[in-house]
Amino acid sequence: MGISAFVFWGLIIVAGVYLVMLYNSLVQVKHNVSKAWANIDVLLKQRHDELPKLVETCKQYMKFEQETLERVMQARSRVASAREAQDIGALGQAEGALRMGLGNLFALAEAYPDLKTNDTFQHLQARISGLENAIADRREFYNESVNINNVRIEQFPDAVVARTFNFKPFELLNFQTEEKQDVNIKQLFS
């Protein structure tokens, strides 16, 4: 066996090791997206469990605001359905509606002094606000993981391995534009 055979087999082994490393790296990136989604899913479930308590507490004080309470519960239901189906697009829309409904609910609560001073309401408002902040943080981490995955499976030479092993892009979790706007308090009370 000549020196050229050693070089040839050496190059084959190096190329094989490189391809295995690329594959393993893509698998890790894909699982980071799944892990990031699982973190969001846990927080969405926790918030899902807290919302009925908040609405029930508000019902005791907000007799004339049933429409707002119903919208929050309908949005909660849409978020749960999208979460269970792992439909990122529908989840983003449902999240936007829920966040807007919660903003409206908290703004309306300002008109009910007894509700604002209720310990249960204060606790639930703080808990849900904390969960909202955590969801926002985790959404950023999820979107970053998705971006890394999507870029990696399009870059050469990763794209060759990704196509060979059928790695797929993930969808970013985006919220509606309306959700990012401030609550119009004048509109709520007119």
C-alpha beads as a LAMMPS data file, in Angstrom:
LAMMPS data file: protein, C-alpha beads

190 atoms
189 bonds

1 atom types
1 bond types

-500.0 500.0 xlo xhi
-500.0 500.0 ylo yhi
-500.0 500.0 zlo zhi

Masses

1 110.0

Atoms # bond

1 1 1 0.000 0.000 0.000
2 1 1 1.523 3.232 -1.148
3 1 1 1.521 6.667 0.353
4 1 1 -1.269 7.805 -1.974
5 1 1 -3.560 5.059 -0.576
6 1 1 -2.879 6.283 2.979
7 1 1 -3.670 9.850 1.931
8 1 1 -6.836 8.689 0.166
9 1 1 -8.105 6.690 3.171
10 1 1 -7.047 9.468 5.517
11 1 1 -9.128 11.972 3.529
12 1 1 -12.115 9.580 3.523
13 1 1 -11.889 9.168 7.309
14 1 1 -11.542 12.931 7.886
15 1 1 -14.512 13.621 5.592
16 1 1 -16.574 10.950 7.399
17 1 1 -15.746 12.359 10.816
18 1 1 -16.560 15.865 9.573
19 1 1 -19.959 14.729 8.242
20 1 1 -20.764 12.981 11.536
21 1 1 -19.823 16.144 13.443
22 1 1 -22.025 18.251 11.137
23 1 1 -24.940 15.859 11.582
24 1 1 -24.574 15.815 15.370
25 1 1 -24.346 19.600 15.461
26 1 1 -27.571 19.920 13.424
27 1 1 -29.304 17.447 15.737
28 1 1 -28.266 19.544 18.734
29 1 1 -29.577 22.733 17.092
30 1 1 -32.896 21.003 16.297
31 1 1 -33.260 19.808 19.879
32 1 1 -32.467 23.282 21.203
33 1 1 -35.574 24.496 19.330
34 1 1 -37.625 21.721 20.931
35 1 1 -36.238 22.577 24.361
36 1 1 -37.020 26.268 23.846
37 1 1 -40.578 25.379 22.804
38 1 1 -40.991 23.156 25.886
39 1 1 -40.021 26.118 28.097
40 1 1 -42.700 28.287 26.466
41 1 1 -45.225 25.476 26.679
42 1 1 -44.760 25.137 30.455
43 1 1 -45.297 28.874 30.966
44 1 1 -48.350 28.940 28.690
45 1 1 -49.840 26.043 30.671
46 1 1 -49.207 27.827 33.977
47 1 1 -50.834 30.995 32.690
48 1 1 -53.692 28.947 31.239
49 1 1 -54.344 27.563 34.731
50 1 1 -54.273 31.017 36.370
51 1 1 -56.610 32.852 33.972
52 1 1 -59.908 31.266 35.138
53 1 1 -59.068 32.272 38.713
54 1 1 -58.453 35.845 37.592
55 1 1 -61.662 36.003 35.569
56 1 1 -63.678 34.520 38.444
57 1 1 -62.244 37.079 40.863
58 1 1 -63.046 39.891 38.427
59 1 1 -66.604 38.629 37.876
60 1 1 -67.388 39.328 41.504
61 1 1 -66.658 43.029 41.000
62 1 1 -67.046 43.733 37.295
63 1 1 -70.727 42.993 36.714
64 1 1 -70.950 45.166 33.610
65 1 1 -67.723 44.042 31.941
66 1 1 -68.775 40.525 30.936
67 1 1 -67.780 41.061 27.296
68 1 1 -64.159 41.731 28.271
69 1 1 -64.090 38.691 30.540
70 1 1 -65.575 36.504 27.813
71 1 1 -62.998 37.717 25.271
72 1 1 -60.185 36.795 27.666
73 1 1 -61.593 33.301 28.142
74 1 1 -62.153 32.809 24.391
75 1 1 -58.591 33.911 23.687
76 1 1 -57.380 31.560 26.447
77 1 1 -59.169 28.706 24.690
78 1 1 -57.603 29.587 21.314
79 1 1 -54.140 29.739 22.890
80 1 1 -54.668 26.309 24.473
81 1 1 -55.816 24.800 21.171
82 1 1 -52.878 26.266 19.251
83 1 1 -50.441 25.217 21.990
84 1 1 -51.691 21.640 21.975
85 1 1 -51.537 21.495 18.174
86 1 1 -48.103 23.190 18.239
87 1 1 -49.397 25.549 15.545
88 1 1 -46.943 28.426 15.956
89 1 1 -48.771 30.764 13.548
90 1 1 -52.134 30.300 15.272
91 1 1 -50.463 30.565 18.665
92 1 1 -48.953 33.930 17.761
93 1 1 -52.374 35.275 16.746
94 1 1 -54.133 33.813 19.786
95 1 1 -51.406 35.137 22.093
96 1 1 -51.863 38.602 20.629
97 1 1 -55.595 38.502 21.301
98 1 1 -55.077 37.162 24.821
99 1 1 -52.457 39.748 25.719
100 1 1 -54.678 42.516 24.370
101 1 1 -57.629 41.129 26.356
102 1 1 -55.544 40.976 29.532
103 1 1 -54.362 44.534 28.968
104 1 1 -57.968 45.635 28.613
105 1 1 -58.970 43.667 31.704
106 1 1 -56.218 45.197 33.831
107 1 1 -57.057 48.668 32.506
108 1 1 -60.742 48.178 33.324
109 1 1 -59.829 46.984 36.815
110 1 1 -58.618 50.523 37.510
111 1 1 -62.280 51.610 37.591
112 1 1 -63.057 49.161 40.408
113 1 1 -61.243 50.223 43.602
114 1 1 -62.526 47.240 45.581
115 1 1 -61.162 44.871 42.951
116 1 1 -57.793 46.634 42.811
117 1 1 -57.362 46.205 46.566
118 1 1 -58.503 42.557 46.609
119 1 1 -55.580 40.350 47.691
120 1 1 -56.523 37.530 45.318
121 1 1 -56.719 39.912 42.361
122 1 1 -53.386 41.520 43.246
123 1 1 -51.742 38.114 43.604
124 1 1 -53.183 36.828 40.317
125 1 1 -52.327 40.045 38.479
126 1 1 -48.724 39.852 39.705
127 1 1 -48.493 36.136 38.890
128 1 1 -49.882 36.577 35.372
129 1 1 -47.699 39.628 34.740
130 1 1 -44.686 37.603 35.846
131 1 1 -45.679 34.770 33.532
132 1 1 -46.150 37.263 30.673
133 1 1 -42.605 38.538 31.200
134 1 1 -41.238 35.001 31.348
135 1 1 -43.115 34.065 28.152
136 1 1 -41.638 37.118 26.412
137 1 1 -38.128 36.098 27.531
138 1 1 -38.642 32.491 26.442
139 1 1 -40.158 33.605 23.132
140 1 1 -36.939 35.511 22.428
141 1 1 -34.880 32.405 23.256
142 1 1 -37.174 30.225 21.104
143 1 1 -36.969 32.602 18.140
144 1 1 -33.185 32.739 18.451
145 1 1 -33.044 28.916 18.483
146 1 1 -35.333 28.777 15.441
147 1 1 -33.194 31.340 13.642
148 1 1 -29.999 29.395 14.335
149 1 1 -31.649 26.182 13.099
150 1 1 -33.057 27.798 9.969
151 1 1 -29.752 29.478 9.064
152 1 1 -27.723 26.326 9.691
153 1 1 -29.891 24.119 7.470
154 1 1 -29.501 26.631 4.623
155 1 1 -25.726 27.206 4.897
156 1 1 -23.258 25.153 2.933
157 1 1 -22.057 22.495 3.807
158 1 1 -24.688 22.026 6.544
159 1 1 -27.443 22.253 3.904
160 1 1 -26.181 19.085 2.213
161 1 1 -26.401 17.104 5.440
162 1 1 -29.704 18.769 6.405
163 1 1 -31.336 17.868 3.079
164 1 1 -29.945 14.346 3.173
165 1 1 -31.429 13.721 6.623
166 1 1 -34.593 15.807 6.062
167 1 1 -34.009 18.531 8.649
168 1 1 -36.859 21.047 8.461
169 1 1 -37.081 24.764 9.249
170 1 1 -39.179 25.922 12.195
171 1 1 -41.581 28.854 12.322
172 1 1 -40.823 31.945 14.416
173 1 1 -43.292 32.806 17.170
174 1 1 -44.582 36.287 16.352
175 1 1 -47.393 38.174 18.044
176 1 1 -49.925 40.400 16.343
177 1 1 -49.130 44.069 15.811
178 1 1 -52.152 45.101 17.901
179 1 1 -50.717 43.222 20.883
180 1 1 -47.660 45.467 20.869
181 1 1 -49.727 48.658 21.104
182 1 1 -50.790 50.359 24.322
183 1 1 -54.294 49.801 25.619
184 1 1 -56.638 52.653 24.664
185 1 1 -58.186 53.417 28.057
186 1 1 -60.469 56.166 26.710
187 1 1 -61.996 53.675 24.281
188 1 1 -62.590 51.175 27.085
189 1 1 -64.638 53.638 29.142
190 1 1 -66.577 55.367 26.376

Bonds

1 1 1 2
2 1 2 3
3 1 3 4
4 1 4 5
5 1 5 6
6 1 6 7
7 1 7 8
8 1 8 9
9 1 9 10
10 1 10 11
11 1 11 12
12 1 12 13
13 1 13 14
14 1 14 15
15 1 15 16
16 1 16 17
17 1 17 18
18 1 18 19
19 1 19 20
20 1 20 21
21 1 21 22
22 1 22 23
23 1 23 24
24 1 24 25
25 1 25 26
26 1 26 27
27 1 27 28
28 1 28 29
29 1 29 30
30 1 30 31
31 1 31 32
32 1 32 33
33 1 33 34
34 1 34 35
35 1 35 36
36 1 36 37
37 1 37 38
38 1 38 39
39 1 39 40
40 1 40 41
41 1 41 42
42 1 42 43
43 1 43 44
44 1 44 45
45 1 45 46
46 1 46 47
47 1 47 48
48 1 48 49
49 1 49 50
50 1 50 51
51 1 51 52
52 1 52 53
53 1 53 54
54 1 54 55
55 1 55 56
56 1 56 57
57 1 57 58
58 1 58 59
59 1 59 60
60 1 60 61
61 1 61 62
62 1 62 63
63 1 63 64
64 1 64 65
65 1 65 66
66 1 66 67
67 1 67 68
68 1 68 69
69 1 69 70
70 1 70 71
71 1 71 72
72 1 72 73
73 1 73 74
74 1 74 75
75 1 75 76
76 1 76 77
77 1 77 78
78 1 78 79
79 1 79 80
80 1 80 81
81 1 81 82
82 1 82 83
83 1 83 84
84 1 84 85
85 1 85 86
86 1 86 87
87 1 87 88
88 1 88 89
89 1 89 90
90 1 90 91
91 1 91 92
92 1 92 93
93 1 93 94
94 1 94 95
95 1 95 96
96 1 96 97
97 1 97 98
98 1 98 99
99 1 99 100
100 1 100 101
101 1 101 102
102 1 102 103
103 1 103 104
104 1 104 105
105 1 105 106
106 1 106 107
107 1 107 108
108 1 108 109
109 1 109 110
110 1 110 111
111 1 111 112
112 1 112 113
113 1 113 114
114 1 114 115
115 1 115 116
116 1 116 117
117 1 117 118
118 1 118 119
119 1 119 120
120 1 120 121
121 1 121 122
122 1 122 123
123 1 123 124
124 1 124 125
125 1 125 126
126 1 126 127
127 1 127 128
128 1 128 129
129 1 129 130
130 1 130 131
131 1 131 132
132 1 132 133
133 1 133 134
134 1 134 135
135 1 135 136
136 1 136 137
137 1 137 138
138 1 138 139
139 1 139 140
140 1 140 141
141 1 141 142
142 1 142 143
143 1 143 144
144 1 144 145
145 1 145 146
146 1 146 147
147 1 147 148
148 1 148 149
149 1 149 150
150 1 150 151
151 1 151 152
152 1 152 153
153 1 153 154
154 1 154 155
155 1 155 156
156 1 156 157
157 1 157 158
158 1 158 159
159 1 159 160
160 1 160 161
161 1 161 162
162 1 162 163
163 1 163 164
164 1 164 165
165 1 165 166
166 1 166 167
167 1 167 168
168 1 168 169
169 1 169 170
170 1 170 171
171 1 171 172
172 1 172 173
173 1 173 174
174 1 174 175
175 1 175 176
176 1 176 177
177 1 177 178
178 1 178 179
179 1 179 180
180 1 180 181
181 1 181 182
182 1 182 183
183 1 183 184
184 1 184 185
185 1 185 186
186 1 186 187
187 1 187 188
188 1 188 189
189 1 189 190
